Amino acid sequence: MPAGTTTGNLSLSTSRQAHGLAGLFLRFEDWLTARASARALYRMDDVALHDIALSRSDVERVNSSARKALWSH
């Protein structure tokens, strides 16, 4: 599986659409999930990342997108 596809699955869900306060809570929940996934990847060593076809730069990209994801919607 290409790294772009693998890390793309960790991005925020676009299927959960809501407005108002419910939308804010859904975005916050998605952001927390993305941050947890990014932190789990960051804690992995290079051998474990290689086993799942990721590199350290992929992890940095996921972490970068997770940090700004809450405010980008």
All heavy atoms as TSV, in Angstrom:
chain	resi	resn	atom	element	x	y	z
A	1	MET	N	N	0.849	-1.170	0.000
A	1	MET	CA	C	0.000	0.000	0.000
A	1	MET	C	C	0.899	1.239	0.000
A	1	MET	O	O	1.779	1.355	0.829
A	1	MET	CB	C	-0.884	-0.015	1.247
A	1	MET	CG	C	-1.770	1.181	1.372
A	1	MET	SD	S	-2.817	1.201	2.857
A	1	MET	CE	C	-3.627	-0.357	2.786
A	2	PRO	N	N	0.692	2.184	-0.909
A	2	PRO	CA	C	1.518	3.387	-0.944
A	2	PRO	C	C	1.360	4.202	0.327
A	2	PRO	O	O	0.306	4.213	0.968
A	2	PRO	CB	C	0.983	4.162	-2.150
A	2	PRO	CG	C	0.219	3.178	-2.951
A	2	PRO	CD	C	-0.255	2.123	-2.006
A	3	ALA	N	N	2.420	4.897	0.679
A	3	ALA	CA	C	2.403	5.685	1.911
A	3	ALA	C	C	1.323	6.757	1.881
A	3	ALA	O	O	0.706	7.054	2.897
A	3	ALA	CB	C	3.766	6.321	2.140
A	4	GLY	N	N	1.081	7.356	0.729
A	4	GLY	CA	C	0.041	8.380	0.634
A	4	GLY	C	C	-1.331	7.829	0.980
A	4	GLY	O	O	-2.133	8.477	1.643
A	5	THR	N	N	-1.602	6.619	0.533
A	5	THR	CA	C	-2.881	5.978	0.850
A	5	THR	C	C	-2.948	5.631	2.326
A	5	THR	O	O	-3.969	5.849	2.969
A	5	THR	CB	C	-3.052	4.699	0.014
A	5	THR	OG1	O	-2.944	5.035	-1.364
A	5	THR	CG2	C	-4.386	4.050	0.293
A	6	THR	N	N	-1.857	5.126	2.853
A	6	THR	CA	C	-1.828	4.749	4.263
A	6	THR	C	C	-2.052	5.950	5.155
A	6	THR	O	O	-2.884	5.932	6.047
A	6	THR	CB	C	-0.479	4.088	4.612
A	6	THR	OG1	O	-0.273	3.000	3.739
A	6	THR	CG2	C	-0.464	3.612	6.045
A	7	THR	N	N	-1.325	7.019	4.910
A	7	THR	CA	C	-1.470	8.206	5.754
A	7	THR	C	C	-2.744	8.967	5.425
A	7	THR	O	O	-3.267	9.676	6.274
A	7	THR	CB	C	-0.251	9.138	5.613
A	7	THR	OG1	O	-0.094	9.483	4.244
A	7	THR	CG2	C	0.998	8.478	6.150
A	8	GLY	N	N	-3.246	8.819	4.226
A	8	GLY	CA	C	-4.504	9.472	3.878
A	8	GLY	C	C	-5.664	8.956	4.706
A	8	GLY	O	O	-6.619	9.665	4.993
A	9	ASN	N	N	-5.576	7.692	5.097
A	9	ASN	CA	C	-6.620	7.117	5.935
A	9	ASN	C	C	-6.628	7.711	7.337
A	9	ASN	O	O	-7.597	7.563	8.068
A	9	ASN	CB	C	-6.459	5.600	6.028
A	9	ASN	CG	C	-6.715	4.931	4.709
A	9	ASN	OD1	O	-7.414	5.469	3.859
A	9	ASN	ND2	N	-6.132	3.772	4.523
A	10	LEU	N	N	-5.554	8.368	7.718
A	10	LEU	CA	C	-5.474	8.965	9.047
A	10	LEU	C	C	-5.983	10.391	9.069
A	10	LEU	O	O	-6.036	11.006	10.122
A	10	LEU	CB	C	-4.020	8.949	9.543
A	10	LEU	CG	C	-3.441	7.559	9.707
A	10	LEU	CD1	C	-1.964	7.669	10.039
A	10	LEU	CD2	C	-4.167	6.814	10.799
A	11	SER	N	N	-6.330	10.932	7.938
A	11	SER	CA	C	-6.817	12.301	7.910
A	11	SER	C	C	-8.241	12.366	8.440
A	11	SER	O	O	-8.892	11.351	8.660
A	11	SER	CB	C	-6.747	12.857	6.500
A	11	SER	OG	O	-7.620	12.138	5.668
A	12	LEU	N	N	-8.718	13.573	8.606
A	12	LEU	CA	C	-10.049	13.766	9.175
A	12	LEU	C	C	-11.136	13.237	8.251
A	12	LEU	O	O	-11.031	13.308	7.038
A	12	LEU	CB	C	-10.297	15.248	9.442
A	12	LEU	CG	C	-9.411	15.856	10.507
A	12	LEU	CD1	C	-9.748	17.318	10.682
A	12	LEU	CD2	C	-9.551	15.134	11.825
A	13	SER	N	N	-12.154	12.733	8.833
A	13	SER	CA	C	-13.275	12.189	8.083
A	13	SER	C	C	-14.070	13.318	7.439
A	13	SER	O	O	-14.390	14.310	8.082
A	13	SER	CB	C	-14.179	11.395	9.031
A	13	SER	OG	O	-15.368	11.056	8.383
A	14	THR	N	N	-14.398	13.162	6.164
A	14	THR	CA	C	-15.208	14.169	5.493
A	14	THR	C	C	-16.669	13.747	5.419
A	14	THR	O	O	-17.501	14.514	4.967
A	14	THR	CB	C	-14.678	14.411	4.069
A	14	THR	OG1	O	-14.690	13.179	3.361
A	14	THR	CG2	C	-13.279	14.994	4.107
A	15	SER	N	N	-16.981	12.532	5.858
A	15	SER	CA	C	-18.352	12.042	5.761
A	15	SER	C	C	-19.221	12.522	6.922
A	15	SER	O	O	-20.425	12.414	6.868
A	15	SER	CB	C	-18.368	10.517	5.704
A	15	SER	OG	O	-17.836	9.994	6.894
A	16	ARG	N	N	-18.607	13.049	7.958
A	16	ARG	CA	C	-19.361	13.493	9.130
A	16	ARG	C	C	-19.599	14.985	9.012
A	16	ARG	O	O	-18.746	15.788	9.330
A	16	ARG	CB	C	-18.578	13.176	10.387
A	16	ARG	CG	C	-18.419	11.697	10.611
A	16	ARG	CD	C	-17.501	11.392	11.726
A	16	ARG	NE	N	-17.908	12.071	12.947
A	16	ARG	CZ	C	-17.417	11.814	14.131
A	16	ARG	NH1	N	-16.499	10.900	14.264
A	16	ARG	NH2	N	-17.818	12.469	15.187
A	17	GLN	N	N	-20.758	15.354	8.541
A	17	GLN	CA	C	-21.098	16.755	8.343
A	17	GLN	C	C	-22.211	17.151	9.304
A	17	GLN	O	O	-23.220	16.483	9.406
A	17	GLN	CB	C	-21.561	16.999	6.903
A	17	GLN	CG	C	-20.514	16.696	5.860
A	17	GLN	CD	C	-19.344	17.660	5.921
A	17	GLN	OE1	O	-19.511	18.839	6.195
A	17	GLN	NE2	N	-18.155	17.147	5.690
A	18	ALA	N	N	-21.994	18.217	10.029
A	18	ALA	CA	C	-23.025	18.766	10.909
A	18	ALA	C	C	-22.756	20.257	11.040
A	18	ALA	O	O	-21.662	20.736	10.766
A	18	ALA	CB	C	-22.993	18.085	12.267
A	19	HIS	N	N	-23.745	20.964	11.470
A	19	HIS	CA	C	-23.617	22.415	11.587
A	19	HIS	C	C	-23.767	22.832	13.039
A	19	HIS	O	O	-24.290	22.093	13.873
A	19	HIS	CB	C	-24.677	23.102	10.732
A	19	HIS	CG	C	-24.557	22.756	9.282
A	19	HIS	ND1	N	-23.583	23.265	8.472
A	19	HIS	CD2	C	-25.284	21.926	8.503
A	19	HIS	CE1	C	-23.711	22.778	7.261
A	19	HIS	NE2	N	-24.743	21.941	7.254
A	20	GLY	N	N	-23.310	24.021	13.326
A	20	GLY	CA	C	-23.466	24.566	14.665
A	20	GLY	C	C	-22.590	23.873	15.687
A	20	GLY	O	O	-21.482	23.416	15.393
A	21	LEU	N	N	-23.117	23.788	16.895
A	21	LEU	CA	C	-22.367	23.208	18.000
A	21	LEU	C	C	-22.062	21.722	17.774
A	21	LEU	O	O	-20.968	21.250	18.091
A	21	LEU	CB	C	-23.161	23.387	19.299
A	21	LEU	CG	C	-22.433	23.110	20.603
A	21	LEU	CD1	C	-21.161	23.949	20.705
A	21	LEU	CD2	C	-23.341	23.387	21.778
A	22	ALA	N	N	-22.992	21.001	17.177
A	22	ALA	CA	C	-22.753	19.579	16.892
A	22	ALA	C	C	-21.583	19.424	15.920
A	22	ALA	O	O	-20.743	18.538	16.078
A	22	ALA	CB	C	-24.003	18.925	16.317
A	23	GLY	N	N	-21.509	20.293	14.926
A	23	GLY	CA	C	-20.404	20.252	13.980
A	23	GLY	C	C	-19.076	20.541	14.648
A	23	GLY	O	O	-18.063	19.911	14.336
A	24	LEU	N	N	-19.084	21.489	15.568
A	24	LEU	CA	C	-17.867	21.806	16.304
A	24	LEU	C	C	-17.402	20.608	17.123
A	24	LEU	O	O	-16.213	20.273	17.126
A	24	LEU	CB	C	-18.102	23.008	17.228
A	24	LEU	CG	C	-16.922	23.415	18.091
A	24	LEU	CD1	C	-15.760	23.889	17.236
A	24	LEU	CD2	C	-17.342	24.497	19.076
A	25	PHE	N	N	-18.319	19.940	17.795
A	25	PHE	CA	C	-17.954	18.762	18.579
A	25	PHE	C	C	-17.439	17.622	17.700
A	25	PHE	O	O	-16.487	16.937	18.063
A	25	PHE	CB	C	-19.126	18.280	19.442
A	25	PHE	CG	C	-19.340	19.112	20.660
A	25	PHE	CD1	C	-20.562	19.716	20.893
A	25	PHE	CD2	C	-18.329	19.309	21.580
A	25	PHE	CE1	C	-20.768	20.491	22.019
A	25	PHE	CE2	C	-18.519	20.084	22.711
A	25	PHE	CZ	C	-19.738	20.673	22.932
A	26	LEU	N	N	-18.059	17.431	16.537
A	26	LEU	CA	C	-17.593	16.385	15.627
A	26	LEU	C	C	-16.190	16.698	15.106
A	26	LEU	O	O	-15.347	15.812	15.018
A	26	LEU	CB	C	-18.562	16.210	14.466
A	26	LEU	CG	C	-19.889	15.538	14.795
A	26	LEU	CD1	C	-20.801	15.530	13.578
A	26	LEU	CD2	C	-19.658	14.125	15.299
A	27	ARG	N	N	-15.940	17.960	14.762
A	27	ARG	CA	C	-14.605	18.344	14.304
A	27	ARG	C	C	-13.581	18.162	15.410
A	27	ARG	O	O	-12.458	17.718	15.168
A	27	ARG	CB	C	-14.600	19.795	13.817
A	27	ARG	CG	C	-15.223	19.939	12.459
A	27	ARG	CD	C	-14.958	21.261	11.766
A	27	ARG	NE	N	-14.464	22.341	12.566
A	27	ARG	CZ	C	-15.061	23.515	12.730
A	27	ARG	NH1	N	-16.215	23.748	12.134
A	27	ARG	NH2	N	-14.516	24.458	13.453
A	28	PHE	N	N	-13.945	18.509	16.635
A	28	PHE	CA	C	-13.033	18.355	17.763
A	28	PHE	C	C	-12.720	16.881	18.000
A	28	PHE	O	O	-11.565	16.502	18.225
A	28	PHE	CB	C	-13.628	18.996	19.017
A	28	PHE	CG	C	-12.706	18.960	20.194
A	28	PHE	CD1	C	-11.519	19.679	20.191
A	28	PHE	CD2	C	-13.018	18.207	21.307
A	28	PHE	CE1	C	-10.662	19.646	21.270
A	28	PHE	CE2	C	-12.170	18.167	22.398
A	28	PHE	CZ	C	-10.987	18.885	22.380
A	29	GLU	N	N	-13.742	16.037	17.917
A	29	GLU	CA	C	-13.531	14.599	18.087
A	29	GLU	C	C	-12.626	14.051	16.991
A	29	GLU	O	O	-11.707	13.259	17.263
A	29	GLU	CB	C	-14.877	13.875	18.067
A	29	GLU	CG	C	-14.756	12.381	18.264
A	29	GLU	CD	C	-16.097	11.675	18.190
A	29	GLU	OE1	O	-17.003	12.135	17.473
A	29	GLU	OE2	O	-16.218	10.643	18.852
A	30	ASP	N	N	-12.841	14.464	15.758
A	30	ASP	CA	C	-11.989	14.037	14.650
A	30	ASP	C	C	-10.549	14.508	14.861
A	30	ASP	O	O	-9.598	13.778	14.583
A	30	ASP	CB	C	-12.513	14.572	13.317
A	30	ASP	CG	C	-13.749	13.845	12.834
A	30	ASP	OD1	O	-14.033	12.743	13.346
A	30	ASP	OD2	O	-14.436	14.389	11.951
A	31	TRP	N	N	-10.382	15.734	15.351
A	31	TRP	CA	C	-9.054	16.275	15.608
A	31	TRP	C	C	-8.343	15.468	16.690
A	31	TRP	O	O	-7.163	15.146	16.549
A	31	TRP	CB	C	-9.164	17.745	16.003
A	31	TRP	CG	C	-7.857	18.373	16.319
A	31	TRP	CD1	C	-6.913	18.793	15.435
A	31	TRP	CD2	C	-7.346	18.660	17.624
A	31	TRP	NE1	N	-5.844	19.324	16.107
A	31	TRP	CE2	C	-6.081	19.254	17.457
A	31	TRP	CE3	C	-7.837	18.475	18.909
A	31	TRP	CZ2	C	-5.309	19.657	18.526
A	31	TRP	CZ3	C	-7.065	18.880	19.976
A	31	TRP	CH2	C	-5.817	19.461	19.788
A	32	LEU	N	N	-9.058	15.129	17.755
A	32	LEU	CA	C	-8.457	14.311	18.817
A	32	LEU	C	C	-8.024	12.940	18.294
A	32	LEU	O	O	-6.951	12.441	18.643
A	32	LEU	CB	C	-9.434	14.135	19.983
A	32	LEU	CG	C	-9.688	15.364	20.846
A	32	LEU	CD1	C	-10.780	15.062	21.865
A	32	LEU	CD2	C	-8.418	15.818	21.524
A	33	THR	N	N	-8.839	12.348	17.449
A	33	THR	CA	C	-8.507	11.055	16.863
A	33	THR	C	C	-7.274	11.161	15.971
A	33	THR	O	O	-6.376	10.312	16.028
A	33	THR	CB	C	-9.705	10.511	16.054
A	33	THR	OG1	O	-10.828	10.403	16.916
A	33	THR	CG2	C	-9.393	9.162	15.430
A	34	ALA	N	N	-7.221	12.207	15.162
A	34	ALA	CA	C	-6.069	12.407	14.286
A	34	ALA	C	C	-4.800	12.625	15.098
A	34	ALA	O	O	-3.732	12.108	14.758
A	34	ALA	CB	C	-6.316	13.589	13.350
A	35	ARG	N	N	-4.887	13.386	16.179
A	35	ARG	CA	C	-3.715	13.624	17.024
A	35	ARG	C	C	-3.249	12.328	17.689
A	35	ARG	O	O	-2.059	12.062	17.781
A	35	ARG	CB	C	-4.016	14.671	18.106
A	35	ARG	CG	C	-4.103	16.079	17.609
A	35	ARG	CD	C	-2.790	16.595	17.068
A	35	ARG	NE	N	-1.765	16.566	18.099
A	35	ARG	CZ	C	-0.482	16.366	17.851
A	35	ARG	NH1	N	-0.054	16.178	16.636
A	35	ARG	NH2	N	0.395	16.358	18.830
A	36	ALA	N	N	-4.196	11.512	18.150
A	36	ALA	CA	C	-3.822	10.241	18.781
A	36	ALA	C	C	-3.121	9.331	17.770
A	36	ALA	O	O	-2.113	8.690	18.092
A	36	ALA	CB	C	-5.057	9.557	19.364
A	37	SER	N	N	-3.626	9.286	16.546
A	37	SER	CA	C	-2.993	8.477	15.506
A	37	SER	C	C	-1.607	9.003	15.174
A	37	SER	O	O	-0.653	8.227	15.027
A	37	SER	CB	C	-3.855	8.475	14.239
A	37	SER	OG	O	-5.096	7.880	14.488
A	38	ALA	N	N	-1.487	10.305	15.061
A	38	ALA	CA	C	-0.197	10.906	14.740
A	38	ALA	C	C	0.814	10.647	15.848
A	38	ALA	O	O	1.974	10.320	15.578
A	38	ALA	CB	C	-0.372	12.409	14.514
A	39	ARG	N	N	0.398	10.768	17.087
A	39	ARG	CA	C	1.311	10.506	18.204
A	39	ARG	C	C	1.736	9.046	18.253
A	39	ARG	O	O	2.883	8.733	18.559
A	39	ARG	CB	C	0.670	10.915	19.520
A	39	ARG	CG	C	0.620	12.408	19.690
A	39	ARG	CD	C	0.000	12.786	20.993
A	39	ARG	NE	N	-0.020	14.240	21.093
A	39	ARG	CZ	C	-0.471	14.894	22.119
A	39	ARG	NH1	N	-0.971	14.227	23.152
A	39	ARG	NH2	N	-0.456	16.204	22.134
A	40	ALA	N	N	0.812	8.147	17.958
A	40	ALA	CA	C	1.159	6.717	17.945
A	40	ALA	C	C	2.198	6.438	16.870
A	40	ALA	O	O	3.156	5.690	17.092
A	40	ALA	CB	C	-0.090	5.869	17.722
A	41	LEU	N	N	2.048	7.042	15.697
A	41	LEU	CA	C	3.028	6.867	14.632
A	41	LEU	C	C	4.368	7.480	15.028
A	41	LEU	O	O	5.426	6.916	14.744
A	41	LEU	CB	C	2.536	7.516	13.342
A	41	LEU	CG	C	1.439	6.781	12.591
A	41	LEU	CD1	C	0.934	7.641	11.438
A	41	LEU	CD2	C	1.940	5.448	12.074
A	42	TYR	N	N	4.333	8.618	15.668
A	42	TYR	CA	C	5.566	9.300	16.044
A	42	TYR	C	C	6.384	8.475	17.047
A	42	TYR	O	O	7.599	8.512	17.032
A	42	TYR	CB	C	5.234	10.671	16.625
A	42	TYR	CG	C	6.460	11.517	16.864
A	42	TYR	CD1	C	7.184	12.040	15.796
A	42	TYR	CD2	C	6.897	11.784	18.145
A	42	TYR	CE1	C	8.309	12.805	16.006
A	42	TYR	CE2	C	8.027	12.546	18.368
A	42	TYR	CZ	C	8.727	13.059	17.290
A	42	TYR	OH	O	9.845	13.801	17.506
A	43	ARG	N	N	5.709	7.724	17.897
A	43	ARG	CA	C	6.402	6.912	18.892
A	43	ARG	C	C	7.021	5.643	18.308
A	43	ARG	O	O	7.839	4.997	18.947
A	43	ARG	CB	C	5.453	6.552	20.024
A	43	ARG	CG	C	5.150	7.722	20.950
A	43	ARG	CD	C	4.412	7.256	22.183
A	43	ARG	NE	N	3.101	6.708	21.859
A	43	ARG	CZ	C	1.955	7.359	21.978
A	43	ARG	NH1	N	1.947	8.593	22.406
A	43	ARG	NH2	N	0.817	6.779	21.672
A	44	MET	N	N	6.638	5.279	17.095
A	44	MET	CA	C	7.168	4.070	16.471
A	44	MET	C	C	8.596	4.307	15.993
A	44	MET	O	O	8.940	5.401	15.547
A	44	MET	CB	C	6.292	3.658	15.285
A	44	MET	CG	C	4.890	3.255	15.680
A	44	MET	SD	S	3.842	2.927	14.259
A	44	MET	CE	C	4.394	1.299	13.837
A	45	ASP	N	N	9.413	3.266	16.068
A	45	ASP	CA	C	10.773	3.395	15.548
A	45	ASP	C	C	10.761	3.186	14.032
A	45	ASP	O	O	9.752	2.810	13.438
A	45	ASP	CB	C	11.726	2.431	16.246
A	45	ASP	CG	C	11.382	0.967	16.009
A	45	ASP	OD1	O	10.412	0.684	15.297
A	45	ASP	OD2	O	12.104	0.114	16.557
A	46	ASP	N	N	11.899	3.460	13.408
A	46	ASP	CA	C	11.980	3.399	11.949
A	46	ASP	C	C	11.721	1.997	11.399
A	46	ASP	O	O	11.147	1.854	10.319
A	46	ASP	CB	C	13.343	3.905	11.476
A	46	ASP	CG	C	13.493	5.405	11.682
A	46	ASP	OD1	O	12.455	6.099	11.725
A	46	ASP	OD2	O	14.642	5.878	11.797
A	47	VAL	N	N	12.116	0.970	12.120
A	47	VAL	CA	C	11.881	-0.405	11.665
A	47	VAL	C	C	10.385	-0.700	11.636
A	47	VAL	O	O	9.860	-1.264	10.665
A	47	VAL	CB	C	12.629	-1.414	12.564
A	47	VAL	CG1	C	12.269	-2.837	12.196
A	47	VAL	CG2	C	14.126	-1.186	12.486
A	48	ALA	N	N	9.678	-0.316	12.681
A	48	ALA	CA	C	8.227	-0.545	12.726
A	48	ALA	C	C	7.519	0.262	11.636
A	48	ALA	O	O	6.576	-0.233	11.010
A	48	ALA	CB	C	7.676	-0.184	14.098
A	49	LEU	N	N	7.970	1.488	11.412
A	49	LEU	CA	C	7.378	2.290	10.340
A	49	LEU	C	C	7.620	1.637	8.980
A	49	LEU	O	O	6.725	1.611	8.135
A	49	LEU	CB	C	7.951	3.710	10.358
A	49	LEU	CG	C	7.496	4.599	11.508
A	49	LEU	CD1	C	8.290	5.894	11.517
A	49	LEU	CD2	C	6.010	4.880	11.425
A	50	HIS	N	N	8.809	1.123	8.779
A	50	HIS	CA	C	9.128	0.453	7.524
A	50	HIS	C	C	8.220	-0.761	7.323
A	50	HIS	O	O	7.792	-1.042	6.192
A	50	HIS	CB	C	10.596	0.027	7.511
A	50	HIS	CG	C	11.015	-0.585	6.220
A	50	HIS	ND1	N	10.904	-1.920	5.973
A	50	HIS	CD2	C	11.535	-0.037	5.103
A	50	HIS	CE1	C	11.332	-2.181	4.752
A	50	HIS	NE2	N	11.729	-1.045	4.208
A	51	ASP	N	N	7.897	-1.459	8.391
A	51	ASP	CA	C	7.021	-2.630	8.305
A	51	ASP	C	C	5.633	-2.269	7.787
A	51	ASP	O	O	4.964	-3.105	7.165
A	51	ASP	CB	C	6.887	-3.316	9.662
A	51	ASP	CG	C	8.135	-4.083	10.057
A	51	ASP	OD1	O	8.988	-4.324	9.171
A	51	ASP	OD2	O	8.255	-4.427	11.248
A	52	ILE	N	N	5.188	-1.055	8.053
A	52	ILE	CA	C	3.861	-0.632	7.572
A	52	ILE	C	C	3.981	0.337	6.395
A	52	ILE	O	O	3.055	1.080	6.093
A	52	ILE	CB	C	2.997	-0.034	8.703
A	52	ILE	CG1	C	3.661	1.183	9.330
A	52	ILE	CG2	C	2.659	-1.085	9.729
A	52	ILE	CD1	C	2.773	1.926	10.312
A	53	ALA	N	N	5.159	0.319	5.751
A	53	ALA	CA	C	5.418	1.084	4.519
A	53	ALA	C	C	5.318	2.590	4.720
A	53	ALA	O	O	4.806	3.315	3.868
A	53	ALA	CB	C	4.495	0.627	3.399
A	54	LEU	N	N	5.796	3.069	5.853
A	54	LEU	CA	C	5.845	4.508	6.110
A	54	LEU	C	C	7.284	4.919	6.399
A	54	LEU	O	O	8.098	4.098	6.809
A	54	LEU	CB	C	4.972	4.884	7.308
A	54	LEU	CG	C	3.473	4.736	7.143
A	54	LEU	CD1	C	2.765	5.076	8.445
A	54	LEU	CD2	C	2.959	5.628	6.027
A	55	SER	N	N	7.562	6.174	6.212
A	55	SER	CA	C	8.863	6.719	6.563
A	55	SER	C	C	8.657	7.802	7.620
A	55	SER	O	O	7.527	8.205	7.903
A	55	SER	CB	C	9.553	7.318	5.337
A	55	SER	OG	O	8.853	8.461	4.901
A	56	ARG	N	N	9.745	8.277	8.176
A	56	ARG	CA	C	9.666	9.335	9.182
A	56	ARG	C	C	9.059	10.611	8.576
A	56	ARG	O	O	8.315	11.324	9.238
A	56	ARG	CB	C	11.065	9.604	9.743
A	56	ARG	CG	C	11.127	10.538	10.905
A	56	ARG	CD	C	10.394	10.096	12.130
A	56	ARG	NE	N	10.765	8.778	12.592
A	56	ARG	CZ	C	10.076	8.130	13.523
A	56	ARG	NH1	N	9.025	8.661	14.086
A	56	ARG	NH2	N	10.442	6.925	13.898
A	57	SER	N	N	9.318	10.886	7.300
A	57	SER	CA	C	8.733	12.075	6.665
A	57	SER	C	C	7.214	11.936	6.533
A	57	SER	O	O	6.489	12.932	6.640
A	57	SER	CB	C	9.367	12.338	5.305
A	57	SER	OG	O	9.110	11.278	4.423
A	58	ASP	N	N	6.718	10.720	6.309
A	58	ASP	CA	C	5.266	10.504	6.280
A	58	ASP	C	C	4.658	10.834	7.640
A	58	ASP	O	O	3.597	11.455	7.723
A	58	ASP	CB	C	4.927	9.057	5.920
A	58	ASP	CG	C	5.328	8.690	4.510
A	58	ASP	OD1	O	5.244	9.556	3.626
A	58	ASP	OD2	O	5.725	7.523	4.311
A	59	VAL	N	N	5.341	10.426	8.698
A	59	VAL	CA	C	4.856	10.691	10.051
A	59	VAL	C	C	4.839	12.195	10.318
A	59	VAL	O	O	3.882	12.723	10.875
A	59	VAL	CB	C	5.715	9.948	11.096
A	59	VAL	CG1	C	5.354	10.372	12.508
A	59	VAL	CG2	C	5.573	8.453	10.925
A	60	GLU	N	N	5.874	12.894	9.888
A	60	GLU	CA	C	5.913	14.347	10.072
A	60	GLU	C	C	4.771	15.017	9.319
A	60	GLU	O	O	4.165	15.971	9.817
A	60	GLU	CB	C	7.258	14.911	9.617
A	60	GLU	CG	C	8.411	14.475	10.480
A	60	GLU	CD	C	8.244	14.873	11.942
A	60	GLU	OE1	O	7.700	15.957	12.221
A	60	GLU	OE2	O	8.649	14.087	12.807
A	61	ARG	N	N	4.453	14.525	8.122
A	61	ARG	CA	C	3.342	15.100	7.346
A	61	ARG	C	C	2.016	14.854	8.058
A	61	ARG	O	O	1.161	15.734	8.139
A	61	ARG	CB	C	3.322	14.501	5.941
A	61	ARG	CG	C	2.294	15.137	5.042
A	61	ARG	CD	C	2.454	14.731	3.579
A	61	ARG	NE	N	2.918	13.377	3.364
A	61	ARG	CZ	C	2.117	12.307	3.280
A	61	ARG	NH1	N	0.828	12.444	3.441
A	61	ARG	NH2	N	2.617	11.119	3.056
A	62	VAL	N	N	1.832	13.657	8.598
A	62	VAL	CA	C	0.603	13.350	9.334
A	62	VAL	C	C	0.501	14.237	10.570
A	62	VAL	O	O	-0.554	14.803	10.858
A	62	VAL	CB	C	0.547	11.855	9.728
A	62	VAL	CG1	C	-0.578	11.589	10.708
A	62	VAL	CG2	C	0.396	11.002	8.498
A	63	ASN	N	N	1.608	14.384	11.296
A	63	ASN	CA	C	1.600	15.238	12.475
A	63	ASN	C	C	1.292	16.674	12.115
A	63	ASN	O	O	0.545	17.356	12.813
A	63	ASN	CB	C	2.938	15.158	13.219
A	63	ASN	CG	C	3.009	13.964	14.128
A	63	ASN	OD1	O	2.007	13.448	14.582
A	63	ASN	ND2	N	4.216	13.515	14.405
A	64	SER	N	N	1.850	17.155	11.029
A	64	SER	CA	C	1.600	18.525	10.598
A	64	SER	C	C	0.129	18.738	10.256
A	64	SER	O	O	-0.481	19.726	10.657
A	64	SER	CB	C	2.472	18.845	9.392
A	64	SER	OG	O	2.156	20.094	8.872
A	65	SER	N	N	-0.455	17.795	9.523
A	65	SER	CA	C	-1.864	17.935	9.158
A	65	SER	C	C	-2.772	17.786	10.369
A	65	SER	O	O	-3.814	18.430	10.453
A	65	SER	CB	C	-2.248	16.938	8.076
A	65	SER	OG	O	-2.149	15.623	8.536
A	66	ALA	N	N	-2.397	16.966	11.330
A	66	ALA	CA	C	-3.224	16.785	12.527
A	66	ALA	C	C	-3.198	18.035	13.402
A	66	ALA	O	O	-4.192	18.369	14.035
A	66	ALA	CB	C	-2.746	15.585	13.332
A	67	ARG	N	N	-2.064	18.735	13.427
A	67	ARG	CA	C	-1.972	19.949	14.237
A	67	ARG	C	C	-2.881	21.046	13.725
A	67	ARG	O	O	-3.466	21.788	14.492
A	67	ARG	CB	C	-0.527	20.454	14.271
A	67	ARG	CG	C	0.316	19.759	15.294
A	67	ARG	CD	C	1.622	20.497	15.490
A	67	ARG	NE	N	2.461	20.487	14.303
A	67	ARG	CZ	C	3.347	19.538	14.036
A	67	ARG	NH1	N	3.511	18.532	14.854
A	67	ARG	NH2	N	4.079	19.599	12.934
A	68	LYS	N	N	-3.003	21.181	12.406
A	68	LYS	CA	C	-3.792	22.266	11.863
A	68	LYS	C	C	-5.204	21.851	11.440
A	68	LYS	O	O	-5.988	22.670	11.030
A	68	LYS	CB	C	-3.070	22.890	10.683
A	68	LYS	CG	C	-2.892	21.982	9.501
A	68	LYS	CD	C	-2.098	22.670	8.422
A	68	LYS	CE	C	-1.837	21.679	7.305
A	68	LYS	NZ	N	-1.011	22.269	6.270
A	69	ALA	N	N	-5.541	20.597	11.570
A	69	ALA	CA	C	-6.802	20.077	11.049
A	69	ALA	C	C	-8.033	20.696	11.699
A	69	ALA	O	O	-9.032	20.914	11.035
A	69	ALA	CB	C	-6.841	18.565	11.196
A	70	LEU	N	N	-7.990	20.977	12.973
A	70	LEU	CA	C	-9.162	21.512	13.662
A	70	LEU	C	C	-9.583	22.858	13.083
A	70	LEU	O	O	-10.762	23.142	12.945
A	70	LEU	CB	C	-8.879	21.654	15.164
A	70	LEU	CG	C	-10.022	22.201	16.014
A	70	LEU	CD1	C	-11.210	21.247	15.960
A	70	LEU	CD2	C	-9.574	22.414	17.437
A	71	TRP	N	N	-8.641	23.669	12.690
A	71	TRP	CA	C	-8.948	25.028	12.250
A	71	TRP	C	C	-9.092	25.142	10.750
A	71	TRP	O	O	-9.460	26.189	10.245
A	71	TRP	CB	C	-7.860	25.978	12.728
A	71	TRP	CG	C	-7.589	25.771	14.170
A	71	TRP	CD1	C	-6.424	25.313	14.707
A	71	TRP	CD2	C	-8.479	25.978	15.267
A	71	TRP	NE1	N	-6.544	25.223	16.061
A	71	TRP	CE2	C	-7.792	25.619	16.437
A	71	TRP	CE3	C	-9.792	26.409	15.369
A	71	TRP	CZ2	C	-8.375	25.705	17.693
A	71	TRP	CZ3	C	-10.369	26.483	16.612
A	71	TRP	CH2	C	-9.671	26.133	17.768
A	72	SER	N	N	-8.835	24.080	10.011
A	72	SER	CA	C	-8.849	24.176	8.554
A	72	SER	C	C	-10.239	23.943	7.950
A	72	SER	O	O	-10.380	23.976	6.749
A	72	SER	CB	C	-7.856	23.172	7.961
A	72	SER	OG	O	-8.261	21.850	8.236
A	73	HIS	N	N	-11.237	23.699	8.746
A	73	HIS	CA	C	-12.587	23.438	8.197
A	73	HIS	C	C	-13.442	24.656	8.262
A	73	HIS	O	O	-13.417	25.476	9.060
A	73	HIS	CB	C	-13.263	22.309	8.981
A	73	HIS	CG	C	-12.595	20.993	8.749
A	73	HIS	ND1	N	-12.935	20.184	7.715
A	73	HIS	CD2	C	-11.592	20.371	9.391
A	73	HIS	CE1	C	-12.183	19.101	7.751
A	73	HIS	NE2	N	-11.362	19.216	8.765
